Amino acid sequence: MNTLDIELQRRQLLQAAGSFALVIGFNADAQAEAAEPKKYGADSMPGGTVDNPLVFVSIAADGTVTIVAHRAEMGTGVRTSLPMVVADEMEARWDRVKIVQAPADEARYGNQNVDGSRSVRHFFVPMRRVGAAARQMLEAAAAARWGVPLADVQAVQHEVLHRPTGRRLGYGELAADAARQPVPSADALRLKTPEQWKYIGKGRIGGTDMDAIVRGQAMFGMDARLPGMVYAVVARPPVVGGKLRKLDSSDALKVAGVLKVVEIPALQGPPAFQPLGGVAVVARNTWAAMQGRAALKIEWDDGPNASYESAAFRQAQSAAVKQAGTVVRNDGDAAKAMADAPPGRRHSAEYFVPHLAHATMEPPVATALVNDQGCEIWTSTQNPPAAQSGAAAALGLKPEQVKVNVLLLGGGFGRKSKPDYVTEAALVAKAMPGTPVKLVWSRDDDIHHGYYHAVSLDRLEAAVGDNGMPLAWLHRTAAPTITSLFAPGAKAAAPFETGMSATNMPFAVPHVRIERAEVEAHARIGWFRSVANIPHVFATQCFIDELAHHAKQDPLQYALALIGPPRKIDPSALSDRFNYSESPVEYPIDTGRMRAVVEAAARGARWGRKLPKGHGLGLAFAYSFVSYTATVVEVAVDAKGQVRVVSVDMALDCGPQVNPERIRAQMEGAAVMGLSLAFTGEISFEAGRVKQSNFHDYEVLRFAQSPRLIRTHLVGGDPKLPPGGVGEPPMPPVAPALVNAIFAASGRRVRDLPLRSL
């Protein structure tokens, strides 16, 4: 079958960003909203949804079915999960399926930006339609060849069967005829029932790339090799917004193997996905390039962010959350309820999360070749279209003149959807026409010059009643906003940021007030795995534990009482118009599902059992990326204050469980990453410069520090529900569950991260 083979101005922001995933759910303005129906899900994203089988599926004469994976693979298993959905619906035998990776081409494949835990969420149903359409086209081709009614034929595991006679034709025999069949319309598709699924939800399909990864044969961005390739590294301004004042490259050019020194223009205006500027050294190997860079004599103008100091900024944040901010949700009269409460029934606390670096195990890397025909790029990127458009703009080319080949990602976490490193490679390759240039970031480059998770300070206040439950709830949040990447002077959290576990707090509290404070960004603030859920969940879940302690109640029972009875809540009733870009009708906040994950994690940890001395259990939960997740951590704290994580129980309800093995893997990875950030994750600034530089001072969790036991509990799995996210949701509850467990074990309350030691 040959080719079956925001309150921000949205359009300006998207033009600047290429495809900035998290702002799509906002309205450009009321007039535009009235003029056209609001779009949700993939249809609200650049490229939208494509479900044409002629785009995604081809069948060779020998029966090999080739399925295109249009989303990048970074460990989530999407190169397996989405093709598996297609294969299941089209009744293809998995051992006869071949998967190929699509290049950047949103016009052909639909949205390709792998951010926001959206791959399966947005494309589970479209890929079902792709497979079902392919199956029906094969059946129609067989019926036509045999001259029999279509109702008498059925596709079964790579063959089409004529039921009355038992005649069979293989998919390869039917491929050419099937390709000429009309693609069925959406209302003519016959999707399988969940009972008919052979692969979806069964957990029987291993990762497509696992064998190659284990054998060292998989092709990550760092593995790209082209004939005649040279290597480049960049000396970048040490302060964001800085620029080159003076350069002497004579010593660098004397280093053996160094070929050229190339200046990269300083960034202009908001950072967006632009390179920071600086000086690239091109050499015959990476070592020579690094030695050449070390020999450069550079004088920098540090620019407007030279005075950025983490300690002073923390003080500014603390002052900001002690004052009234911009109200983003106001139910009842929280101020009056607070004022009326006796002093012993008013509680407050501040919670701090520092800047965090993505620190992917594979640092940013891209290989580019520029010649008379245009530019070709080989890279690990979560955002192929933005990589394509960014390189094209920098080179003065049309996007279609830039081909982006998408390789496996050695980690992403949001960093690799911001393709400044791809544009750097393209600019250096332009100075070396006809020669492939691999531009490599070292670990130090990655830590010093990344996009950082926002440093966040959240203040919670509550007035409680006779039963210890909140009558009033005030949450003020102060963090530099991601929108500062695209909008000059942006200081306050955008609706999508406050809509992550702040405004959409679904607890049974009569008086609620959520406010955002204004603080400036002095670094590149970028989305990070689970984004603003990290500080908001840390703050709210720690505060709930504190309120339970003040009320002398069990934290589990207190949390369930706060969630309240099972009910479905329209997110807009909570002043959340974001809801992760999903329809509030299809994706209401379901407190019944929230209760279920809390109870599942608690059961897994055997909450309520007698614990050894110095041990404690801590609970936290979240609604994150339209999934429900809860975590219970058990710790042991010794007399010296040393903390050992004994076990982690994680529960997740993401709706349909397409690939259970990958879901569990993402949960386990989130446990380790969440603990790592809680114990040691911190990026701090002095004189505008990042103080950390590598894994000796920006530590990640070592094997010996990891929990001995991580238990995962998949909850729900109702195939009638729309799918939720998986990659990001499990992480936010980990840190608060940890520190709540520490309090239970030791009586010591932790409100600032990283923990490091008690």
N, C-alpha and C positions, 0 to 999 in steps of 0.2 A: 504494500500500500504506500506508494512513494511518498507522499507527504501526509498519509494518515499517520508519513515519515515524522480670626481669633479675636479676640478684641484687637489683635494685630491685623494689619491688612494682609490677608492670606496670600493674595497673588504676588505681592511684592516679596513677602517672606519666602514663598516657595521658589520664586525666581532666584533669590539670593542663595537659597539652600540647595538647589538642584532637586532634591526631594526630601524635605524635612518631615519625617514621618509623623511626629507627635502633634503637629498643629493642624492636621487635616480636619479634625472634628470641629473646628471653630467656624463660626459664620463670618464671612467677609463683612457683611453688614445686614441690617434687618431687611433692606430693600432686596438684596440678592436672595435672601432666604425666602422672601415672599414670591419672588419671580420663578424659582425652580424648587422642586421638592428636595429636601435634604437627603444627601446620600450617606450611606453608612458602610462600614467594613471596607473590603477591597475596592468597592465602587467609589469610595471617597478618596482613594489614593491615586497618585499619578500612574497612568497606565491602566488602572482599573482591573477588571476581570476579563480574562480570555479563557474560553472553554471549548475551543475548536479542536476536534481530534486530528484534523489535518495539520495542526501546528505541533501537537505534542506526541503523536504516535506515528511510527512507520513500521512496516512489516516486510521483511526480506523474503525472497522466494523460498529460502530454506526454513521459513517459519520464525526466524528470530524477530522478536518484538523489541523495537527500540523506543524507549520512552524518554522524553526530554525533561530534565530537572531544571526548572527555571529559577529556583531559589538557591542561594549559596549555602554550602555545608560548612558548619563550624562546630560540629559535635552534637547538634540537636537531632541528627538523624533524618533531616528533611529530604536528603537525596535518596533515602530509602522510603520514608513514610508516604510522600505524595505519589511517587511512581507505584508504590504498593497499592495505593487506593485505585489508581488507574487500572492496574493489572487485575485486581480483584473484580472490579465492575465489568471488565471486558473478558473475563474468564480466560486470562492468559496464564500459562504455567510459569511460575516464578523462575524455574531453572532455564527458561528460554527467553528471559527478559534481559535486555541490555540497557543500561542507563547512561545517557550522555548529558553533559552540563551545557546549559545555554549560555551564550555570550550576552553582553548587555544589549537588550533590545526590548524595551517596554511596549513599543507599539505592536510588536509581534506576540509577546508572551504575557503581557499584563504586568502588574506591579512586581518589581524585583527587589525592593528595599527590605532587607531582612533585619528589621528592627521591630520592637514592640510585641514579641511573641505572637506574630501574626501569620506565620507560614501555613500551618495546618488550620488555624482559626479561619483564615480567609480563603483557603484554597482546598479544603476538604471537600466541600460540596461541588465546586467547579471541576475538580479532578474526578469526582464520581461521575459527573456529566460527561467528561471526556471519555472515560472508560465505557460508560453505557452507550454512548453514541457510536464508538468504535465497534462494540459488540453487535449493535443493531445493524450497522452497515455490513458487517461480515455475514450476519444472518440474511439480510436482504440480498446480498450477492449470491449466496448459496441457493436461496429460494428461486432467484431468477435463473440460475444455471440449470437447476433441476426442473424448472417450470412447475413448482408446487406452491401451495399457499404458504405465506409467511408464517402463519400460525402453526404449521407443521414442523418448523425447524427450530433448533435451539443450540446456542453456543455452549459447549461444555469443555473446559480445560484444553484450549488450543485447537479445538475442532468444532465444526458445525455439524450437528446430527439431524438427519431426517428421521423423525421418530417413527412414522409408519413402516419404513422399510429398513431402517438401521444403516442407511448409507451415510458416509462421513466424508468431509473434506477438511483438510488442514488449513490453518490460517495462511500459510505460505501459498497454498494453491489458490486461495481466494483474494490475495492481497490486491492484485491489479484491478480486479472487478470491484472490490469493495471501495477502493479509492475513487471510483467513478460514481459511486452512489451519492445521492444528496445527503448532507448532514442533517440528521433529525432535528426538528425544532425542539425547544425546551419542553413544550407541553406534550410532545410525542415520546419523550424518553421514558424507559421503563427501568427505574433504578432498582437494584436488589433490595430486598428486605434485610435487616440485620441478621436474621436467622440464616440467610443465604451466603453471608460473607465467609470467605475462606481464609483471608489474610488479615483483614481489618480487625483489630482488637484481640487477635489470637496470640500475639507474642511469639510467633514461630519463625519470623523472618529476621535473620541477622543483618547487621549493618552492611550496606553495600560496599563500603570502603574499608571495612575492618581488616580483611585479609591483607590488602595492600599496605595498610598502615602498620600492621604487625611485622610485615616483611620488609618495611622500609622502602616500599615501592610507590607509595602514594605521592602525589604531586601537590605539595603546598606552595605557597607563594615563594618561600625561601628556596625551593628546590628548582625553580625555573633555570634552565640552561639553554643558551642559544649559541650557535657558532660565532666566534669572534667577539663574544660578550665582554664588556668591561664593567667596572664596578665604581660606585660613587657613594660618598658620605657627605653630609652637610654640616657646616658650622652655622648654627642658628643663633639669633639674638637671645641672650639669656633672660630677657624680660619681654613679655608679650607687648607688642607695639613698638619695640625697639628697632633700630635700623643700623646699617653699616655706616660708620663715619669715616674710617680709614682702613685700607687694606694693603699689606705687603705680602705678596705670595711668592717672592723669589726663593725663599728657603724651601717652601713646599714643592716647588717645581724641580728642586734638586734631588728630592727623594726618589730612589730607584723605583721604577714602575709607575710613577705619577705621570699622567698624560696631559692633564688640562685642569685649569681652575675656572669655574663658571660662577658668576654672580647671579643670585636669584633675587628678584625684586622684593622689596619690603611689602608687607601686606598693607592694603589701602582700605580704610573704612572698617566696618565691623568684620571680625575674623572670618565668619562663615566657614567654608572649607578651604580657604586660601592657605598656601604655604606661608610660613612665618617670615620667609626671606632668609638671606644669609649668603654663604659661600660654599659651593660644592667642589669637592676634589675628586677627580676622575682618575682611576688607575687600573692597572692590569689585574689587581686582586684587592680584596677588601682590606687586608693588612696594610698594603702600601697606601691605599686611600686614607686609612685612619692615621697613619704616620704623617702623611702629607697634611692632613687637617691639623694635627698637633703642631706642625711647623708653621702654620699660618700666623702672621702677626696682624691682629685685628683690634681695632678700637671701635667700641659700640657706643651709640647714643641710646641710652636705656629707655627714653621716652616717658610717657605719662604714668606708667605703672611702677616706676622705680622705687617708690616708697611703700609698696605693699608689704605689710608685716602681718603675719597670722595672729600674733598675740593682740595687737591693736585692733584688728578686725573683729576678733572675738568680743572685745569690749564694746565695740560699736553695735554688734548684733545684740548683745545682752541689753544694751540701752534701748535698742529699737523695740524689742519684744516687751519691754516694760511700759511702753506707751501704746495708746490706741493706734491701730493701723487701719488699712482699708478693709472694710467688711466684705467678705465674699459669701457668707451665709449667716442668716440671722433669724432664728426661730424663737418665738416667745420673747422674753425679756431677761436675758442672762445677767445684765448689769444689775437689775433690781433684785433678782434672786440671789445674786452674790452679796449684795449690800444687806439684804434681809437675814442672811445666814449668820448664826452666832460664830465667833472666831474659831471655836473648836471644830466647826463643821465646814471650814474653808481650807482647802489644800491647794498647794501650787508647787510646781517644779519646773526646772529648765533642763533640756537635754541637748547634747552637742554631738554632732557627727562631723569630722574634719573632711577636707578635700580627700578624694580617693583617686588613685590611678587605676586604669584598666589592667595594666601589666599582663597583657596576653603573653603566653609562653613563646609564641612567634611574634616578634616585634613587627611593626609596619615594614613592608617591603613591596617594591614594584619594579618590574622590568619593562622598559619601553624601547621601541624602535621607531624612529621618525625618518621618513624618506619622501620622495616626490609624490607617492600615492596617498600619504597621510600618516597615521600613527597606529601602531598596534601595541597593546599592553597585556602583560601577564601579571596577575596580582591576586592576592587574597583580599576580597572586599565584600562587605555586607551590602553595599549600595552601588552595584555596577552602573546604573544610569547616571548617578552623580559623579562617579569616577570618569565616565565617558564625557559628560557635559563639561566638567571642570577642566579636563585635559584639552578638550576642543577649544574652550574659551581662551585658555592660556596660550595655545598654539595658533589661534586665529583660524581654526578649521570649523567645518560643520560637524555636528555630532556623528553623522553617518560616516565621516572620514576617520573616525577613531573606533577601532575594534578593541573591546575589553574582553579578554579571556579570563574567565573566573576559575581560580584554582581553590583547593581546599584551604580553609582557614585554621591556623593553629591558635584558636581562640578569637573571640570578637568582642562580646560584652558591650557593644555599642561603639567601641573605638574605631573599628574598621568600616563603619558606615560614614565616617568623616574622612574623605579621601584626599586630604592635603598631600599625603606622601605620594599618591599617584600623580598629582599635578607636578610635584617636584621632579619625579622621574621623567615626565614628559618634557619639562623645560630643559633638563640637563641633556636628554637625548636629542633635543633640537640643536644643541650645540655640538653634537657628535653625529651628524646626519649619516644614515646608513649603517650605524654601529649600534647594536643593542646595548643598553645601559641598565644594569641592575642597581637600583638605589636602595641602600640598606640602612635601617635605623638600628643603632646599638641599643642595649638595654638602658644605658645612661641617657641616650637620646629620647627614648620612650618615656622615661620617668621625668626628665627635665622639660620636655616640650609637648606633652600630651594635651588632651582635652580632659578636664577633671570633673569628677562628680562634685556638685556644689557643697561647700562648707555650710552646714546648716545648724541653726539654733531654733529650738521650738520650746515655747512656754505653754504649759497646760495649767489651768485653774479649774477647780470644781467646788461647788457647794453641795453638800450631801444632806439627805433627810435622816429621819430617825432610824431607818433601816440601813443606813450607810451607803445607799445608792445615790448617784448624782441627780440633783434637781437642776443644776446648771453646769454648763461645760463651755469653757473658753479655751480656744487654741489659737495662739499667735505664732506665725512661722516667719523666719528671716533667713533668706538664702539668696545668693546671686542667681539670677534666672538664666536658663538656657537661651531664652530669646535674645539675650545680649549678644549672642553670636551673629544675629541678623539685623537687629534693630538698634541703632545708636542710642545710648542713654537708657536702655531698658533696665529698670531697677527692681520691679516687683514681680513676684511669681505669676506666671501665666495661668489661665484656667486649667490647662492640662496638668500643671504641676500641683496646684491646690486640689485638683480632682483625683489625686493619688493618695488616698487614705487620710485626707484632711476634711474637705467639704463633704465628701461622700460617706462620712462616718454614720453608720446606720443604727446606732445604739438607741435604746429606749430612754431618751433623756428629754424632758419637756422644754428646756431652755438651752439653746445652742447658739454660740457665736464663734465664727471662724474669721480670723483676720490675717492679712499679709502685711509685712513690713517692707520698707524699701531699703535695700543695700546694693551697693555698686559691685559690678564684676571687675576684677583686676587680673583675671586669668581666663583662658578659654574654658567655658563651662559647657560640658557636653553630656548627653544622656549616657547612662551607665546602667548596667543590668538591674532592672526594676526601678531606676530613676528615683523620683521623689518619694516613692513608697519607703525607701530605706530610712530616711530620717523621720518621716511621719509615723511609720509603724513602730520604729524604735521608741519614739516619744509616747505615743498613745498606749502602746502595750505595756511599757514600763509604768506609766501613770496608773493604768488599770490595776496593775499588781500592787502599787502603793496604796491605792484606794481600798483594795481588798484587805490589805494589812491594817490600815487605819480602822476599817470596819470589823476587824477580827473575824474575817470570813475566809473560807477556803477560796483561793484564786480561781480554781476551775468553776466552782458553783457561782462565784461572783461574776465571772466572765459570761457564763450562760444566762444569768439573770439580766446582765447589761445588754446582751444581744436581744433578749426578749423572745417572745413566741415566734414560731415560723410565720413569715409573711413575705410578700414580694413588694419591693419598694421601687417606684420609678425614680431613677437617679436624679432627674430634674427636680423632684420634690425635695432633694437634699442640696439644691443649688448646684448640681453637677451636670453641666451640659456636655461634658467631655465623654465620660464613660468609655474611654479607650477607643473612640471613634465608632462604637457599636450602637445599634438601635436600642433605646431604652425599653421598647416593647419586647424584643427578642432577648435582651439581656438585662432584665431587672436585677436589682440586688436582692438575693434570696437568703433571708436569715435562717431558713431551715437548712439550706446547704451549708451555711457558715457554722451553725450548731453541729452539724454532722461531722465536719472535719475536726472541730475542737474535740468532740467526744471520741473520734477515732484515734487521734494522736494521744489523748489521755489514756484510752484503753491499752494502746500499744505500749505505753510507758508504765502501765499498771499504777496509775495515779491513786494515791491514798494508801499504798502499802507502807509498811514500816521500813525506814531507810537506815543504813548504817550511820554512825556518827560522822558529822562533817559532810554528809551528802545532802543534796537538795534537788528538787524538780522545779523547773520554770516553764511557763506556758506563754505562747504568743500566737496570734492568728491575724489573717488579713484577707481582704478582697482585693486581688491584684491582677490586672490584665484579664479581667472578667472570669477569673477562676477563684476558688476558695481554698485556702491553705492554712494549716496550723502546725506548730512545732512544739514538742516538749523536749527539753534538754535536761539530762541528769549530770550533775557535776559532783566532784569531791574537792573540798577545799581543806588544805592541811593547816597546821598551826602557824606556819610561816606565810600563809596567804596564797600559796601556790594553788592554781586551779587546774584540775584535770577533768576533761570531758569524758564521762563514762559512756554515755549513749545519747543518740538523737533519734527521736521518733517524729516522722514527718507524714502528714496526711494532706492529700490533694484531691479536689474535685474539679476536673477540667472538662466535665461533660463527656462526650464520646472519647474513649481511650483508644486512639487509632493504633498506636505503637507502644504497648505497655512497657517493653524493655527500655525504650528511650526515655519514657516518662520517668521511670525509676532512676535511670542514670542521671537525668537532669536534676532530680530531687537530691540525689547523693552529692552531685557536684555543687549544688547550691548550699548544702550543709557545710561542706568543706570551705567553700568560698566565703560564706557568711561568717563562719567562725574565724577565718583568717582575717577578715576585715575588722571583726570585733576585737580580736586580740592585738593586732599589730598594724592595721591599715591606717596610714596617715601621710598625707602630703602637706607640708607646711612651707611658708614663704618667709624670706628675709631679704630686704632690699630688692623686692620684686622677683627674686630668684627662688626656685625650688631647692630646698635644703637636701632632700633625699636624692639618691643617684642610682641605686642598684638594689639587688635583693638582700644586701647586708644591712641596709637601713630602711628599705621599703620591703618588709618581710612578708613572705607568704607562708601559710601553715606547712610545717614540716610533717613528715610521716609520723614521727614519734609523738607529735602534738595532736594528731587527728583522733577523732573518737574511735574507740575499738569497735563500736557497733552503730550502724545507721540502719534503722528499720523504716521502710516506706510503706505507706498504707494508701492504696488507691480507693477512693470513695466515689460512689455514684456510678458514673459510666453510662448514664442513660443515653442511648443513641438518638433519642428523639430531641434531645437538647442541642442547641448550637454549641460548637466547640469553643473552649476557652484557651488561654495561653498556658504554656508549660515551662519554657526556659527561664522566665523571670519570676513568676509568682512565688516559688518556694523560698526565695532568699530573704525577703524582709523580716519574717518572724524569727530568724535564727538568732540574731544578736540580742533582741529583747528577751527571748526565751533563755538565752545563756545568762544574762545578767540577773534575770528574775530567779534563776536557779542558784546563782551565787548568793543572792540575798537569803533564799530559803536555807542554804547550807551554812552561811556565816553571819547573817544579820548585817552585812555590809552592802549598802546601796550604791550602785554604779549608775551615774547619769551622763558621764562623758566617755566617748570612745576616742582612741582605742583603749582597751582595758590594760594591756601589758602586764600589770601586777596589782595586787590589792595593797 
